[in-house]
Amino acid sequence: MTASHPNRAPRLLALSGSAREGSINGKLVAVAAAKATALGAEVTSVDLRALALPVFDADLIAAEGLPAGARQLRDLMAAHDGVLLASPEYNALPTPLLINALDWLSVVQAEGDLPGGTVATAGKPVGLMAASPGALGGVRALPIVRTFLSTNFAMVVVPEQVGVPAADQQFMAPGRLASDALDQMLDRLVASVVRQANWRLQG
């Protein structure tokens, strides 16, 4: 059981598996973050590319030590109560940027009062979403991400998920998707993550 913190707002991380300029998945998770803020959550947006993580290599750890960005990601996970994650699909798989960051997170060891990487994530809710210009909305990669997070990181992936097709037409107004149906689906996903994060805070 986690410690009870009934008097503070839930803290969520907002992550996108794409860091390119104008990324539609970056736009999607920004809409989700705005919705979470409206529900009373405190949201921190993280640029995975800014962590400057090299391609995962255990020999690199032996030679140079753990990259600072890996510890930074562990620290962020430890300080937050849940995650909003937009995972684009590359060739029906999650992006190398996302998988590489998670691989580095998985090897961070406990240090002082800070937990190891997989302990920092354990039991925390995560909401999955994807956006694509195509007809499937990026959903082919989400089952892989769901399994990865629930199995390797012991995260609680909420059952709601959102795939946004024709996403280049969806970001016409701030704070919402152009499609009412998709926007309501995103509302439900965000509410589920915020609700579970609140339950954790209540202990």
SULWO-V921859 format. One line per field, one symbol per residue. phi: phi as a letter, one per 40 degrees, with the letter a starting at -180 (. if undefined). psi: psi as a letter, one per 20 degrees, with the letter a starting at -180 (. if undefined). burial: # if it has 24 or more other ideal C-beta (glycine too) atoms within 12 Angstrom, else .. A space follows every 50 residues. Layout:
BEGIN
phi=???
psi=???
burial=???
END
This chain:
BEGIN
phi=.cccbcbbccbbcbbbcbbccgdcccccccccccccccchccbbcbcccc cfccddaccccccbgccdcccccdcccccbbabbbcbcbbfgbccddccc ccccdcbcccafccccdccccdgccabbaabaccccggcccccccdcdcc ccbfccccccabbbcfccbcbcbcgacccdccccccdccccccccccccc ccg
psi=prqpmijqqqpqpoqpjpjqpjphhhhghhggghghhhjjqpppppohhi ilprppohhhghhirpqhhghgggggghirirpoooorpoljrrqhgggg ghgghhjprqociprrgihhipiqqppprqqqiaiijjihhhhggggggh ghjkqnoqhprpporlhijimiqpjrqhpgghhhghghgghgggghhggg hi.
burial=.........##########...###############.#.#.######.. #.#............##.#####################....####### ########......##################....######.###.### ..#.####.######.#..##....##.#..##.################ #..
END
